Amino acid sequence: MNELRFDDRVAVVTGAGRGLGREYALLLAARGAKVVINDAGVSLTGEDPETGPAHAVVDEIVAAGGHAVASTDSVASAAGGRAIVDTALERYGRIDILIHNAGNVRRGSLRQLDDADFDAVLDVHLRGAYHVVRPAFPVMCDAGYGRVVLTSSIGGVYGNHDVANYAAAKAGILGLCNVVALEGAADGVTCNAIIPGAVTRMAEGLDTSAYPPMGPELVAPAVGWLAHETCSVTGEYFVAIAGRIARAVISESPGVYQPAWTVEEVGARIDEIRDISAPVTFPVVPDGHTEHIRYSFSRAAQGVGS
């Protein structure tokens, strides 16, 4: 099997100073990519920035014979996002790969969560994704090539206790991923989401003693393929946890059609409405939005009880 390489490609990886992002950056650099190592060096809650983590990864890559440059700008602002992308353009003249991995955690139950803590997490995860995608996307489209990988979470797909801010941000990532995939399709730009599970400092405070091996190195190959020119999918979501790689999808039950409904009839037919034994899915690309509407309209055309 031939090694998939990234020679002459330029990659930006946010949150690349530690954990998953560092693993992604090291993999890409080891296979020939020139990498912008972005990390503001903040604490888990997004405070106390320092330049050390980004520069340490750059030093590690350069010592191994690779090419990398540090960026310590924050994804939490539009200006920071532009500066991160500009680092790639000014240093290497292009951007082929964008992996948004930067994240923070501020825990709190929904009854107690502070507004500032809600915003701080959305600023890094969701708005941060937009802040780097927005300046990178036109450059990729104009070049006729790009690979975007955004980071969601099982918390965004299924929810979790005490992380309403994180769950909302990670669910929003999936919507952003869909639009990047749709609007980039004609210009050779793909966008997919990784839903990773790994024991990094983001798991701080959790009891991981019973976990199987869950290092970042078990996630990085999936991200590497999504970032490679041979990646053949777009607008999809991939789980990578403890050695398992899977595709996650949004699906619907076929549903039930009636020309008119009462509240009571919804209740009477709820088991039929919820029956997911024959799920329906609508791929984002080329036009899942339209296919969803077309399917619903076709059910109406079929008549009562369809």
Backbone as CSV, one residue per row, in Angstrom:
resi,resn,N_x,N_y,N_z,CA_x,CA_y,CA_z,C_x,C_y,C_z
1,MET,0.847,-1.192,0.000,0.000,0.000,0.000,0.883,1.243,0.000
2,ASN,0.696,2.116,-0.991,1.505,3.322,-1.088,1.173,4.298,0.037
3,GLU,2.211,4.949,0.561,2.015,5.946,1.614,1.337,7.184,1.037
4,LEU,0.318,7.655,1.703,-0.347,8.895,1.298,0.424,10.073,1.890
5,ARG,0.925,10.920,1.006,1.786,12.007,1.463,1.152,13.374,1.194
6,PHE,1.756,14.384,1.783,1.260,15.755,1.682,2.343,16.706,1.174
7,ASP,3.253,16.184,0.368,4.328,17.022,-0.165,3.749,18.224,-0.905
8,ASP,4.317,19.396,-0.638,3.924,20.661,-1.269,2.569,21.180,-0.798
9,ARG,1.938,20.502,0.146,0.683,20.997,0.705,0.973,21.865,1.934
10,VAL,0.113,22.852,2.141,0.220,23.732,3.303,-1.022,23.534,4.164
11,ALA,-0.790,23.239,5.431,-1.883,22.958,6.354,-1.883,23.941,7.515
12,VAL,-3.069,24.312,7.952,-3.260,25.075,9.190,-3.994,24.171,10.164
13,VAL,-3.441,24.017,11.350,-4.092,23.225,12.394,-4.254,24.115,13.617
14,THR,-5.491,24.371,14.011,-5.714,25.172,15.220,-5.715,24.261,16.445
15,GLY,-5.303,24.829,17.569,-5.186,24.021,18.773,-4.149,22.939,18.639
16,ALA,-3.052,23.248,17.945,-2.054,22.227,17.591,-0.901,22.141,18.585
17,GLY,-0.994,22.856,19.689,0.108,22.835,20.648,0.103,21.635,21.570
18,ARG,-1.048,20.993,21.677,-1.172,19.852,22.588,-2.185,18.855,22.023
19,GLY,-2.247,17.684,22.630,-3.320,16.731,22.400,-3.542,16.332,20.959
20,LEU,-4.825,16.320,20.557,-5.197,15.887,19.212,-4.568,16.755,18.137
21,GLY,-4.624,18.069,18.313,-4.085,18.964,17.290,-2.609,18.744,17.050
22,ARG,-1.869,18.548,18.117,-0.438,18.259,17.992,-0.231,16.979,17.187
23,GLU,-1.012,15.956,17.471,-0.878,14.677,16.764,-1.177,14.852,15.273
24,TYR,-2.207,15.629,14.952,-2.525,15.888,13.551,-1.353,16.593,12.862
25,ALA,-0.834,17.609,13.516,0.246,18.399,12.926,1.496,17.559,12.702
26,LEU,1.835,16.734,13.668,3.021,15.888,13.531,2.851,14.891,12.387
27,LEU,1.668,14.328,12.248,1.416,13.374,11.167,1.551,14.052,9.804
28,LEU,0.909,15.202,9.643,0.976,15.909,8.355,2.406,16.308,8.023
29,ALA,3.113,16.824,9.012,4.492,17.260,8.771,5.397,16.086,8.432
30,ALA,5.200,14.969,9.105,6.017,13.784,8.844,5.809,13.253,7.439
31,ARG,4.652,13.591,6.846,4.343,13.132,5.488,4.491,14.247,4.454
32,GLY,5.225,15.285,4.828,5.638,16.268,3.834,4.958,17.615,3.847
33,ALA,3.913,17.791,4.642,3.193,19.070,4.637,3.982,20.149,5.361
34,LYS,3.764,21.374,4.942,4.217,22.545,5.680,3.047,22.966,6.563
35,VAL,3.297,23.112,7.865,2.193,23.236,8.807,2.279,24.523,9.624
36,VAL,1.165,25.220,9.685,1.015,26.339,10.612,0.478,25.771,11.914
37,ILE,1.277,25.880,12.959,0.908,25.369,14.275,0.250,26.505,15.050
38,ASN,-1.060,26.498,15.075,-1.769,27.554,15.793,-2.169,27.074,17.178
39,ASP,-1.780,27.839,18.166,-2.215,27.561,19.537,-1.954,28.800,20.377
40,ALA,-3.005,29.281,21.032,-2.855,30.452,21.896,-2.258,30.085,23.245
41,GLY,-2.102,28.797,23.514,-1.448,28.362,24.740,-2.244,28.636,25.996
42,VAL,-3.570,28.595,25.864,-4.414,28.941,27.012,-4.717,27.723,27.878
43,SER,-5.279,27.987,29.035,-5.721,26.920,29.928,-6.966,26.256,29.358
44,LEU,-7.434,25.220,30.025,-8.631,24.522,29.562,-9.845,25.435,29.482
45,THR,-9.887,26.435,30.346,-11.021,27.355,30.331,-10.822,28.512,29.371
46,GLY,-9.666,28.543,28.690,-9.418,29.580,27.694,-8.733,30.814,28.231
47,GLU,-7.999,30.667,29.319,-7.354,31.818,29.952,-5.845,31.621,30.004
48,ASP,-5.136,32.680,30.385,-3.683,32.654,30.607,-2.893,32.201,29.373
49,PRO,-2.979,32.941,28.283,-2.262,32.543,27.060,-0.745,32.567,27.229
50,GLU,-0.101,31.672,26.511,1.365,31.641,26.457,1.793,31.109,25.093
51,THR,2.982,31.484,24.679,3.442,31.123,23.333,4.134,29.770,23.282
52,GLY,4.429,29.193,24.437,5.246,27.989,24.493,4.750,26.790,23.708
53,PRO,3.484,26.372,23.863,3.038,25.140,23.193,3.187,25.161,21.679
54,ALA,2.813,26.257,21.028,2.919,26.316,19.567,4.374,26.210,19.129
55,HIS,5.243,26.971,19.784,6.656,26.962,19.384,7.320,25.626,19.687
56,ALA,6.882,24.933,20.744,7.467,23.636,21.066,7.174,22.620,19.964
57,VAL,5.966,22.657,19.410,5.621,21.720,18.334,6.380,22.082,17.057
58,VAL,6.509,23.375,16.784,7.315,23.799,15.628,8.737,23.271,15.764
59,ASP,9.325,23.437,16.943,10.695,22.969,17.164,10.802,21.461,16.952
60,GLU,9.793,20.732,17.391,9.783,19.276,17.238,9.733,18.885,15.768
61,ILE,8.920,19.578,14.996,8.801,19.274,13.570,10.081,19.637,12.824
62,VAL,10.612,20.804,13.109,11.839,21.247,12.431,13.008,20.332,12.773
63,ALA,13.091,19.911,14.034,14.174,19.009,14.450,14.112,17.678,13.707
64,ALA,12.910,17.295,13.294,12.738,16.042,12.557,12.904,16.234,11.050
65,GLY,13.243,17.456,10.627,13.462,17.725,9.210,12.253,18.264,8.480
66,GLY,11.195,18.618,9.209,9.986,19.123,8.579,9.924,20.634,8.526
67,HIS,8.775,21.138,8.087,8.581,22.574,7.933,7.344,23.007,8.715
68,ALA,7.519,24.008,9.571,6.392,24.494,10.360,6.660,25.914,10.826
69,VAL,5.586,26.621,11.106,5.675,27.975,11.646,4.610,28.108,12.712
70,ALA,4.901,28.885,13.742,3.972,29.046,14.857,3.037,30.219,14.629
71,SER,1.821,30.064,15.136,0.837,31.141,15.202,0.191,31.068,16.575
72,THR,0.217,32.174,17.311,-0.372,32.176,18.649,-1.623,33.051,18.716
73,ASP,-2.161,33.404,17.569,-3.403,34.181,17.541,-4.571,33.319,18.002
74,SER,-5.608,33.981,18.520,-6.776,33.272,19.018,-7.849,33.160,17.951
75,VAL,-8.446,31.978,17.846,-9.551,31.777,16.910,-10.828,32.462,17.391
76,ALA,-10.824,32.944,18.613,-12.044,33.487,19.212,-12.478,34.823,18.619
77,SER,-11.632,35.427,17.803,-12.009,36.687,17.151,-11.811,36.570,15.644
78,ALA,-12.552,37.382,14.916,-12.403,37.389,13.457,-10.992,37.823,13.065
79,ALA,-10.456,38.794,13.774,-9.099,39.260,13.474,-8.085,38.144,13.710
80,GLY,-8.282,37.389,14.786,-7.380,36.277,15.056,-7.455,35.212,13.984
81,GLY,-8.665,34.906,13.532,-8.830,33.924,12.469,-8.133,34.349,11.193
82,ARG,-8.305,35.610,10.826,-7.624,36.116,9.618,-6.115,36.043,9.769
83,ALA,-5.609,36.381,10.953,-4.162,36.369,11.181,-3.596,34.957,11.052
84,ILE,-4.361,33.961,11.511,-3.909,32.569,11.408,-3.777,32.151,9.948
85,VAL,-4.797,32.455,9.160,-4.762,32.117,7.737,-3.683,32.930,7.019
86,ASP,-3.546,34.194,7.385,-2.511,35.035,6.776,-1.114,34.503,7.047
87,THR,-0.921,33.873,8.196,0.387,33.278,8.495,0.754,32.245,7.438
88,ALA,-0.212,31.416,7.048,0.042,30.417,6.004,0.325,31.086,4.668
89,LEU,-0.466,32.083,4.321,-0.328,32.727,3.018,0.976,33.512,2.931
90,GLU,1.327,34.188,4.000,2.550,35.000,3.979,3.808,34.145,4.040
91,ARG,3.768,33.063,4.785,4.951,32.218,4.934,5.112,31.239,3.775
92,TYR,3.989,30.648,3.330,4.072,29.578,2.341,3.342,29.861,1.036
93,GLY,2.571,30.952,0.978,1.947,31.369,-0.270,0.658,30.667,-0.642
94,ARG,0.135,29.824,0.257,-1.085,29.100,-0.070,-1.651,28.452,1.188
95,ILE,-2.843,27.914,1.072,-3.425,27.091,2.136,-4.254,26.004,1.464
96,ASP,-3.886,24.772,1.724,-4.559,23.618,1.119,-5.443,22.876,2.110
97,ILE,-5.054,22.915,3.370,-5.718,22.117,4.398,-6.006,23.010,5.598
98,LEU,-7.215,22.930,6.109,-7.579,23.643,7.328,-8.229,22.650,8.283
99,ILE,-7.618,22.471,9.441,-8.170,21.608,10.479,-8.444,22.469,11.703
100,HIS,-9.709,22.640,12.016,-10.058,23.430,13.207,-10.269,22.479,14.372
101,ASN,-9.347,22.540,15.321,-9.339,21.633,16.453,-9.366,22.371,17.789
102,ALA,-9.102,23.666,17.776,-8.991,24.423,19.025,-10.269,24.293,19.852
103,GLY,-10.085,24.195,21.171,-11.248,24.061,22.036,-10.962,24.477,23.469
104,ASN,-12.021,24.705,24.197,-11.939,24.999,25.621,-13.129,24.352,26.316
105,VAL,-13.115,24.341,27.630,-14.180,23.721,28.411,-14.527,24.620,29.589
106,ARG,-15.801,24.895,29.746,-16.289,25.568,30.949,-17.572,24.849,31.366
107,ARG,-17.454,24.048,32.393,-18.556,23.180,32.790,-19.548,23.891,33.707
108,GLY,-20.776,23.457,33.616,-21.809,23.971,34.497,-23.159,23.441,34.074
109,SER,-24.002,23.095,35.044,-25.327,22.601,34.703,-26.132,23.704,34.036
110,LEU,-27.143,23.321,33.303,-27.963,24.295,32.596,-28.645,25.252,33.574
111,ARG,-28.928,24.787,34.778,-29.545,25.650,35.785,-28.589,26.711,36.307
112,GLN,-27.288,26.458,36.160,-26.297,27.325,36.780,-25.356,28.007,35.794
113,LEU,-25.346,27.586,34.550,-24.338,28.051,33.596,-24.355,29.566,33.450
114,ASP,-23.199,30.146,33.516,-23.047,31.588,33.387,-23.067,31.982,31.906
115,ASP,-23.688,33.108,31.600,-23.762,33.563,30.209,-22.381,33.731,29.591
116,ALA,-21.461,34.262,30.359,-20.101,34.486,29.848,-19.424,33.164,29.519
117,ASP,-19.687,32.136,30.335,-19.097,30.823,30.071,-19.707,30.184,28.829
118,PHE,-20.988,30.424,28.605,-21.624,29.922,27.384,-20.968,30.561,26.164
119,ASP,-20.825,31.876,26.182,-20.246,32.591,25.045,-18.786,32.222,24.824
120,ALA,-18.030,32.058,25.909,-16.597,31.777,25.780,-16.342,30.472,25.051
121,VAL,-17.199,29.470,25.281,-17.027,28.178,24.618,-17.466,28.259,23.157
122,LEU,-18.591,28.934,22.879,-19.001,29.113,21.487,-17.977,29.927,20.709
123,ASP,-17.345,30.895,21.368,-16.362,31.743,20.685,-15.207,30.933,20.117
124,VAL,-14.776,29.891,20.822,-13.623,29.099,20.381,-14.041,27.970,19.446
125,HIS,-15.047,27.210,19.832,-15.423,26.036,19.053,-16.184,26.401,17.774
126,LEU,-17.281,27.108,17.903,-18.149,27.367,16.753,-17.773,28.646,16.016
127,ARG,-17.756,29.763,16.731,-17.339,30.997,16.058,-15.883,30.890,15.614
128,GLY,-15.076,30.170,16.393,-13.686,29.968,16.000,-13.572,29.239,14.674
129,ALA,-14.438,28.241,14.462,-14.451,27.536,13.177,-14.764,28.514,12.049
130,TYR,-15.788,29.311,12.252,-16.155,30.306,11.231,-15.023,31.301,11.007
131,HIS,-14.370,31.723,12.075,-13.327,32.749,11.963,-12.139,32.299,11.113
132,VAL,-11.864,30.987,11.087,-10.773,30.524,10.223,-11.280,30.050,8.864
133,VAL,-12.491,29.492,8.836,-13.050,29.061,7.548,-13.297,30.258,6.638
134,ARG,-13.827,31.319,7.195,-14.229,32.467,6.362,-13.079,33.027,5.535
135,PRO,-11.885,33.284,6.088,-10.799,33.780,5.239,-10.128,32.709,4.394
136,ALA,-10.163,31.452,4.838,-9.490,30.388,4.078,-10.310,29.925,2.888
137,PHE,-11.630,29.922,3.030,-12.504,29.332,2.022,-12.377,29.981,0.645
138,PRO,-12.429,31.302,0.527,-12.288,31.897,-0.813,-10.942,31.595,-1.468
139,VAL,-9.898,31.535,-0.654,-8.560,31.229,-1.192,-8.542,29.819,-1.767
140,MET,-9.121,28.893,-1.033,-9.191,27.513,-1.513,-10.025,27.415,-2.786
141,CYS,-11.180,28.051,-2.784,-12.056,27.991,-3.957,-11.377,28.576,-5.186
142,ASP,-10.704,29.695,-5.017,-10.009,30.328,-6.141,-8.882,29.442,-6.666
143,ALA,-8.278,28.666,-5.768,-7.201,27.758,-6.170,-7.739,26.455,-6.753
144,GLY,-9.040,26.196,-6.563,-9.635,24.967,-7.077,-9.329,23.739,-6.265
145,TYR,-8.928,23.941,-4.987,-8.594,22.799,-4.145,-8.621,23.209,-2.678
146,GLY,-9.136,22.316,-1.836,-9.069,22.544,-0.404,-9.632,21.364,0.361
147,ARG,-9.098,21.182,1.545,-9.589,20.148,2.450,-9.824,20.804,3.815
148,VAL,-11.079,20.816,4.245,-11.440,21.400,5.538,-11.946,20.284,6.440
149,VAL,-11.401,20.225,7.643,-11.852,19.258,8.637,-12.230,20.040,9.894
150,LEU,-13.494,19.956,10.287,-13.980,20.633,11.480,-14.224,19.604,12.581
151,THR,-14.133,20.035,13.828,-14.232,19.109,14.947,-15.547,19.246,15.675
152,SER,-16.342,18.170,15.623,-17.557,18.105,16.416,-17.275,17.208,17.625
153,SER,-18.295,16.608,18.176,-18.114,15.802,19.384,-19.343,14.924,19.587
154,ILE,-19.160,13.807,20.288,-20.321,13.015,20.665,-21.232,13.828,21.580
155,GLY,-20.661,14.817,22.275,-21.475,15.726,23.066,-22.371,16.589,22.200
156,GLY,-21.906,16.924,21.003,-22.717,17.698,20.079,-23.786,16.858,19.407
157,VAL,-23.500,15.582,19.218,-24.454,14.687,18.561,-25.501,14.177,19.550
158,TYR,-25.050,13.792,20.752,-25.940,13.157,21.714,-26.159,13.967,22.990
159,GLY,-25.420,15.044,23.176,-25.525,15.806,24.411,-24.766,15.151,25.550
160,ASN,-24.634,15.905,26.645,-23.993,15.381,27.850,-24.344,16.326,28.994
161,HIS,-24.187,15.866,30.188,-24.501,16.704,31.346,-23.450,17.803,31.533
162,ASP,-23.887,18.958,31.971,-23.027,20.051,32.419,-22.203,20.702,31.306
163,VAL,-22.603,20.523,30.057,-21.848,21.128,28.949,-22.795,21.645,27.865
164,ALA,-23.823,22.374,28.263,-24.752,22.903,27.261,-24.036,23.789,26.256
165,ASN,-23.052,24.556,26.712,-22.282,25.434,25.820,-21.487,24.618,24.801
166,TYR,-20.797,23.607,25.268,-19.984,22.745,24.408,-20.861,21.961,23.428
167,ALA,-21.974,21.412,23.930,-22.872,20.629,23.079,-23.467,21.490,21.971
168,ALA,-23.893,22.702,22.324,-24.474,23.595,21.321,-23.444,23.975,20.259
169,ALA,-22.222,24.242,20.697,-21.166,24.614,19.751,-20.842,23.467,18.807
170,LYS,-20.724,22.265,19.363,-20.329,21.127,18.544,-21.451,20.685,17.601
171,ALA,-22.703,20.883,18.000,-23.805,20.614,17.080,-23.802,21.640,15.956
172,GLY,-23.516,22.887,16.288,-23.440,23.929,15.268,-22.354,23.679,14.240
173,ILE,-21.276,23.045,14.665,-20.185,22.697,13.746,-20.701,21.849,12.589
174,LEU,-21.636,20.953,12.860,-22.157,20.083,11.807,-22.904,20.891,10.753
175,GLY,-23.667,21.876,11.183,-24.355,22.741,10.222,-23.374,23.534,9.381
176,LEU,-22.333,24.065,10.000,-21.308,24.808,9.259,-20.604,23.890,8.268
177,CYS,-20.295,22.679,8.701,-19.648,21.692,7.829,-20.475,21.462,6.574
178,ASN,-21.792,21.327,6.748,-22.674,21.089,5.610,-22.576,22.210,4.576
179,VAL,-22.591,23.445,5.049,-22.577,24.584,4.124,-21.229,24.702,3.423
180,VAL,-20.136,24.489,4.147,-18.815,24.525,3.502,-18.739,23.460,2.415
181,ALA,-19.259,22.264,2.719,-19.247,21.181,1.729,-20.083,21.533,0.509
182,LEU,-21.274,22.075,0.736,-22.160,22.441,-0.371,-21.547,23.530,-1.246
183,GLU,-21.081,24.593,-0.615,-20.589,25.736,-1.381,-19.202,25.490,-1.963
184,GLY,-18.478,24.526,-1.420,-17.143,24.240,-1.939,-17.100,23.166,-3.002
185,ALA,-18.200,22.441,-3.173,-18.193,21.263,-4.055,-17.784,21.584,-5.482
186,ALA,-18.258,22.693,-6.007,-17.962,23.033,-7.401,-16.516,23.457,-7.601
187,ASP,-15.811,23.775,-6.521,-14.443,24.279,-6.627,-13.405,23.333,-6.052
188,GLY,-13.778,22.080,-5.849,-12.798,21.108,-5.373,-12.455,21.222,-3.903
189,VAL,-13.333,21.844,-3.137,-13.104,21.997,-1.697,-14.039,21.064,-0.944
190,THR,-13.477,20.142,-0.192,-14.283,19.240,0.618,-14.298,19.708,2.066
191,CYS,-15.340,19.340,2.775,-15.412,19.624,4.208,-16.107,18.463,4.898
192,ASN,-15.457,17.918,5.902,-16.018,16.853,6.711,-15.761,17.151,8.182
193,ALA,-16.498,16.495,9.049,-16.331,16.694,10.488,-15.782,15.438,11.127
194,ILE,-14.853,15.631,12.043,-14.356,14.531,12.847,-15.030,14.612,14.213
195,ILE,-15.450,13.460,14.724,-16.071,13.354,16.047,-15.134,12.481,16.870
196,PRO,-14.131,13.086,17.494,-13.064,12.299,18.106,-13.335,11.955,19.568
197,GLY,-12.742,10.866,20.008,-12.715,10.520,21.417,-11.297,10.142,21.781
198,ALA,-10.682,10.912,22.669,-9.308,10.635,23.060,-9.081,11.171,24.462
199,VAL,-8.195,10.540,25.177,-7.836,11.015,26.507,-6.729,12.048,26.362
200,THR,-7.115,13.303,26.463,-6.187,14.427,26.440,-6.497,15.301,27.653
201,ARG,-5.929,16.462,27.732,-6.214,17.315,28.889,-7.676,17.763,28.917
202,MET,-8.389,17.661,27.769,-9.809,17.990,27.753,-10.612,17.014,28.617
203,ALA,-10.035,15.852,28.925,-10.707,14.868,29.776,-10.378,15.077,31.248
204,GLU,-9.712,16.145,31.552,-9.323,16.427,32.929,-10.552,16.450,33.841
205,GLY,-10.457,15.748,34.966,-11.579,15.699,35.901,-12.480,14.504,35.694
206,LEU,-12.315,13.791,34.580,-13.124,12.604,34.309,-12.387,11.352,34.786
207,ASP,-13.117,10.345,35.228,-12.516,9.074,35.617,-12.318,8.229,34.358
208,THR,-11.091,8.114,33.905,-10.781,7.368,32.678,-10.100,6.036,32.978
209,SER,-10.133,5.613,34.226,-9.376,4.424,34.632,-9.852,3.149,33.940
210,ALA,-11.120,3.094,33.563,-11.649,1.891,32.914,-11.650,1.997,31.392
211,TYR,-11.118,3.075,30.854,-11.125,3.262,29.405,-10.125,2.338,28.725
212,PRO,-10.409,1.890,27.508,-9.400,1.196,26.703,-8.392,2.227,26.191
213,PRO,-7.335,1.801,25.494,-6.406,2.768,24.921,-7.147,3.796,24.065
214,MET,-6.928,5.076,24.351,-7.648,6.151,23.658,-6.732,7.332,23.407
215,GLY,-5.540,7.052,22.886,-4.609,8.129,22.592,-4.980,8.873,21.319
216,PRO,-4.479,10.096,21.167,-4.728,10.875,19.952,-4.264,10.187,18.682
217,GLU,-3.277,9.304,18.798,-2.753,8.614,17.618,-3.795,7.683,16.991
218,LEU,-4.864,7.350,17.724,-5.932,6.518,17.170,-6.949,7.338,16.386
219,VAL,-6.879,8.652,16.514,-7.779,9.549,15.787,-7.097,10.146,14.559
220,ALA,-5.813,10.439,14.680,-5.083,11.182,13.647,-5.162,10.565,12.249
221,PRO,-5.100,9.238,12.079,-5.175,8.696,10.716,-6.472,9.047,9.992
222,ALA,-7.591,9.072,10.720,-8.864,9.435,10.085,-8.829,10.884,9.619
223,VAL,-8.289,11.757,10.456,-8.173,13.167,10.081,-7.201,13.315,8.915
224,GLY,-6.119,12.538,8.945,-5.149,12.596,7.848,-5.781,12.238,6.518
225,TRP,-6.629,11.216,6.506,-7.283,10.846,5.240,-8.266,11.923,4.793
226,LEU,-9.035,12.469,5.723,-9.983,13.532,5.363,-9.263,14.766,4.830
227,ALA,-8.002,14.935,5.219,-7.216,16.083,4.775,-6.422,15.810,3.504
228,HIS,-6.462,14.577,3.021,-5.643,14.195,1.879,-6.379,14.414,0.558
229,GLU,-5.609,14.544,-0.511,-6.206,14.779,-1.831,-7.036,13.596,-2.313
230,THR,-6.788,12.398,-1.769,-7.577,11.232,-2.173,-8.898,11.127,-1.429
231,CYS,-9.152,12.018,-0.498,-10.427,11.992,0.225,-11.567,12.098,-0.781
232,SER,-12.457,11.125,-0.749,-13.492,11.015,-1.779,-14.882,11.380,-1.278
233,VAL,-14.972,11.928,-0.076,-16.281,12.252,0.503,-16.290,13.699,0.955
234,THR,-17.480,14.249,1.064,-17.630,15.602,1.596,-18.994,15.734,2.249
235,GLY,-19.075,16.598,3.245,-20.321,16.777,3.966,-20.673,15.600,4.851
236,GLU,-19.674,14.864,5.335,-19.927,13.696,6.170,-19.261,13.861,7.533
237,TYR,-19.683,13.016,8.475,-19.190,13.085,9.850,-18.600,11.737,10.227
238,PHE,-17.409,11.751,10.810,-16.716,10.509,11.132,-16.347,10.448,12.606
239,VAL,-16.728,9.352,13.241,-16.378,9.068,14.623,-15.039,8.346,14.651
240,ALA,-14.170,8.740,15.561,-12.918,8.011,15.774,-12.666,7.953,17.274
241,ILE,-12.810,6.769,17.856,-12.676,6.618,19.302,-12.204,5.214,19.635
242,ALA,-11.117,5.124,20.399,-10.617,3.850,20.924,-10.394,2.809,19.830
243,GLY,-9.924,3.254,18.669,-9.651,2.338,17.570,-10.815,2.096,16.634
244,ARG,-11.987,2.613,16.954,-13.166,2.457,16.102,-13.342,3.694,15.248
245,ILE,-13.478,3.508,13.942,-13.789,4.598,13.025,-15.118,4.270,12.369
246,ALA,-16.047,5.212,12.401,-17.392,4.977,11.882,-17.930,6.262,11.277
247,ARG,-18.947,6.115,10.462,-19.647,7.277,9.927,-20.903,7.536,10.748
248,ALA,-21.117,8.776,11.105,-22.355,9.180,11.769,-23.241,9.895,10.761
249,VAL,-24.542,9.671,10.855,-25.471,10.304,9.918,-26.679,10.848,10.667
250,ILE,-27.322,11.813,10.051,-28.632,12.259,10.499,-29.651,11.544,9.622
251,SER,-30.578,10.844,10.254,-31.587,10.120,9.487,-32.978,10.441,10.016
252,GLU,-33.980,10.096,9.229,-35.367,10.317,9.601,-36.134,9.011,9.462
253,SER,-37.221,8.912,10.188,-38.166,7.837,9.892,-38.907,8.216,8.612
254,PRO,-39.473,7.239,7.899,-40.254,7.594,6.708,-41.423,8.517,7.048
255,GLY,-41.941,8.390,8.274,-43.024,9.261,8.693,-44.381,8.813,8.198
256,VAL,-45.368,9.582,8.525,-46.752,9.272,8.161,-47.376,10.525,7.551
257,TYR,-48.068,10.341,6.451,-48.737,11.476,5.815,-50.242,11.431,6.051
258,GLN,-50.822,12.560,6.390,-52.271,12.789,6.387,-52.506,14.189,5.834
259,PRO,-53.611,14.411,5.162,-53.866,15.747,4.616,-54.180,16.771,5.696
260,ALA,-54.541,16.304,6.878,-54.792,17.196,8.006,-54.604,16.395,9.288
261,TRP,-54.226,17.101,10.356,-53.958,16.427,11.624,-54.671,17.128,12.774
262,THR,-54.991,16.343,13.789,-55.377,16.895,15.086,-54.312,16.485,16.094
263,VAL,-54.288,17.144,17.224,-53.355,16.772,18.286,-53.553,15.302,18.662
264,GLU,-54.810,14.890,18.757,-55.115,13.521,19.154,-54.598,12.505,18.138
265,GLU,-54.692,12.836,16.860,-54.227,11.914,15.822,-52.711,11.761,15.845
266,VAL,-52.006,12.844,16.161,-50.548,12.720,16.309,-50.237,11.724,17.416
267,GLY,-50.913,11.861,18.551,-50.688,10.931,19.651,-51.040,9.503,19.302
268,ALA,-52.124,9.324,18.567,-52.573,7.973,18.209,-51.606,7.287,17.259
269,ARG,-50.928,8.059,16.441,-50.044,7.462,15.424,-48.555,7.670,15.732
270,ILE,-48.241,8.059,16.969,-46.861,8.410,17.290,-45.896,7.250,17.093
271,ASP,-46.320,6.022,17.353,-45.418,4.879,17.147,-45.068,4.719,15.672
272,GLU,-46.035,4.933,14.790,-45.760,4.880,13.348,-44.836,6.024,12.936
273,ILE,-45.093,7.200,13.468,-44.283,8.372,13.144,-42.830,8.151,13.558
274,ARG,-42.638,7.501,14.696,-41.294,7.318,15.253,-40.586,6.081,14.716
275,ASP,-41.240,5.262,13.953,-40.681,3.985,13.498,-39.465,4.221,12.601
276,ILE,-38.307,3.868,13.107,-37.047,4.129,12.406,-36.494,2.846,11.775
277,SER,-37.327,1.816,11.632,-36.850,0.533,11.109,-36.401,0.625,9.656
278,ALA,-36.890,1.613,8.932,-36.454,1.830,7.547,-36.030,3.294,7.402
279,PRO,-34.875,3.656,7.974,-34.491,5.070,8.021,-34.258,5.674,6.643
280,VAL,-34.466,6.958,6.565,-34.260,7.726,5.337,-33.139,8.729,5.593
281,THR,-32.163,8.773,4.704,-31.079,9.748,4.832,-30.964,10.556,3.546
282,PHE,-30.507,11.778,3.694,-30.350,12.674,2.552,-28.930,13.229,2.568
283,PRO,-28.020,12.691,1.754,-26.650,13.182,1.732,-26.600,14.689,1.484
284,VAL,-25.729,15.351,2.209,-25.603,16.815,2.118,-25.319,17.252,0.688
285,VAL,-24.354,16.614,0.067,-23.966,16.928,-1.306,-24.430,15.778,-2.196
286,PRO,-25.121,16.049,-3.299,-25.171,17.362,-3.959,-26.254,18.311,-3.463
287,ASP,-27.352,17.788,-2.857,-28.404,18.717,-2.453,-29.400,18.045,-1.529
288,GLY,-28.935,17.715,-0.319,-29.796,17.055,0.639,-31.002,17.886,1.032
289,HIS,-30.830,19.193,1.062,-31.925,20.089,1.423,-33.101,19.912,0.466
290,THR,-32.800,19.948,-0.821,-33.850,19.794,-1.823,-34.424,18.378,-1.820
291,GLU,-33.553,17.382,-1.650,-34.026,16.004,-1.633,-34.978,15.753,-0.463
292,HIS,-34.700,16.381,0.671,-35.580,16.267,1.823,-36.974,16.813,1.490
293,ILE,-37.010,17.968,0.882,-38.294,18.576,0.519,-39.013,17.737,-0.537
294,ARG,-38.244,17.262,-1.522,-38.840,16.449,-2.590,-39.463,15.170,-2.014
295,TYR,-38.770,14.547,-1.085,-39.285,13.328,-0.466,-40.586,13.610,0.282
296,SER,-40.599,14.699,1.060,-41.801,15.039,1.816,-42.965,15.343,0.888
297,PHE,-42.692,16.061,-0.180,-43.748,16.379,-1.138,-44.268,15.114,-1.828
298,SER,-43.358,14.177,-2.105,-43.789,12.939,-2.774,-44.705,12.119,-1.876
299,ARG,-44.446,12.169,-0.569,-45.322,11.456,0.356,-46.723,12.069,0.326
300,ALA,-46.787,13.380,0.239,-48.077,14.048,0.167,-48.805,13.645,-1.116
301,ALA,-48.049,13.533,-2.203,-48.666,13.182,-3.492,-49.207,11.751,-3.487
302,GLN,-48.618,10.883,-2.637,-49.068,9.495,-2.580,-50.420,9.332,-1.892
303,GLY,-50.738,10.287,-1.016,-52.066,10.246,-0.410,-52.110,9.782,1.011
304,VAL,-53.299,9.580,1.527,-53.560,9.303,2.942,-52.833,8.032,3.411
305,GLY,-52.208,8.132,4.583,-51.607,6.979,5.223,-50.278,6.552,4.646
306,SER,-49.751,7.316,3.683,-48.482,6.911,3.059,-47.327,7.080,4.019
